[in-house]
């Protein structure tokens, strides 16, 4: 398994729409952001720039002795770079808008989860209080049963383990 560079995993978040849930424009914005924000794009851009200069200067002028279609100050290349900068500015705004939409979806999901967790905590607290009340009542019942045993007689109601009360045992009322 190779470790790749930084990768976003927002598409795996349960609160974020992805795949078929996205519009065509959102999918295009995601692809554009992933492509233009990569090292491959940067290296490809430099390769095109170097290739442009080599083809115009070395190949056409020096080797083929033809006039280059864009001689040295590379005015045509400059025009293309200016147009590309304008398009990239718009692309960055589109990518930023898409990132904001993703952040909003994550925040909304987090808010909903937080409300659900608060509700579960309240329900858990109510159940804990009910268990505490039942435990207190059970302790009170045990206290009354043990006090009844002291009034009737210390050994009444006590049988050896794994045995039952004798069949003919009758209860005698205490005399006062």
N, C-alpha and C positions, 0 to 999 in steps of 0.2 A: 504494500500500500504506500503510495507516494503522498507526501504532504505537499499540498499546493499552497500558494500564497493566501493572503486574506480573501476570504469568501464570505459574502453575506448569506445568511440563512433565513431572511425575512419571509421567503416564500414557504417555509415550513411552519411558520407561526399559525396557530389555529384561527386567529382573528383576522388574518390578512387574506384577501381574495387572491387567487392565483389560477393559472391555467385557463380553462374555458370560461371562468367567471370574469375574466378581464375583457375590456373592450379591445378592439384592434389597435387603437391609438395607445392604450396603456401597454400592450405587449410590445409595440414598436418602441415606445419610450424606454422600456426595460432593456430591450436588446441594444438600443443605441447607447444607453448609459453603460451597459456592460462592455460593449465593444470600445467605445471612445475612452473609457476609463481604464484601459488595460495597457500593459507593457507592450503587447503585440502591436497595438495601434501606434504607440510612440515609436517603436523600432521600425515599423512599416512606414511611418511618416518620414523618418530620417532616411530610410532606404529610397523612397521616391524622390526626395530632395537631392540626394547624392546622384541617383540615376539620371535625373533631369540635367544636372550640371555636367555629368560625364557624357551623356549623349549629345548635348548641345555643344560643348566645348571640345571634347576629345574626339568623339566619333565623327561628327559632321565637319567641323572646321579643320582638324589636324589629320585625320585618317582619310576621310572621303573628299576632302577639300571642297565641300559644298558650303553654302551659306547656312548657318544654323537657323532653325526656325525661331529661336529665342536667344539671341547673342548675349554676351557676358552680363550686363547688369540684370539680365533675366527679368525683364519688365512683365512679360506674360505670366511667368511664375509668380511674380509679386501680385499681379491681379488675381490669380487663382487663390493665392494665400489670403488675400484680403476678403475675397468672397467666402472662402472657407471659414475665416474667423467670424464673419457675420452669421453664417449658418451654425457654427459651433456655439456662439453666444445664445442663439435661440434654442439649440439642443440642450445646453446647460440649464436654461430656464425650464424647459420641458422636463428634464431629469429631476430638477429640484422640486418642481410641482408634483411629480410622481412620488418622490421621496416623502414629501409632506403628506400626500394622501396615504401612503403606507404607514407613516407615523401616526396619523389620525386614526386609522383602523386599529393599530396596536393599542393606542391610548383608550379608545372606546372599548376594546376587548378587556383591557386591564381594569377599567372602571366597572364594567359589568361583573367581572370576576370578583373585584373587591366588594361590591354590593352583595353578591352571593355569599362570599366568605363571611361578611358581617352578619348576614341572616343566619348562616349555619352556626356561628359562634353564639348568637342569641338563643337559638334553639338548643344548642348544647348546654348553655348556662341554665335554661329552664329545666332541661332534663336532669342536670346535676342537682338543682335545687329540689326537684321532685324525689330523686333518689335519696337525698339527705333527709328530706321530710319523712320518707318511708322508713329509713334507717332509724331515725329518732323515734318514730312510732313503734317500730319493732323492739327497740331497746326498752321502751316504756312497757310494752306487753311482757317482755322477759322479766322486768322488774316486778310487775304485778303477779306473774306466775310464781316467781321465787318467793314472794311475800305470802302467797296463798299456801305454798308448801311449808313455810315456817309456822303458819297458824294451824294447819292440819296436823302436821307431824313431819319430822325431819326425813324419815325414810319413805314416806308415802310417795308413790310415783317414781321411785328409783328402783330400777331393775338391772340385773347384771347385763352386760352387753350381749347382743344377739339373742335376747330372749324377749318374750312378751309378758304381759301381765297375767297372773294366774287367772284361770277361768272362774273360780269360785271366790275370788277376792271381792269382798263387799266393803263398801265405804262406810265407815262409822262416823257419825257426827260427833264432834268434840263436845264434851260436857263442860258446862260452866258452873 
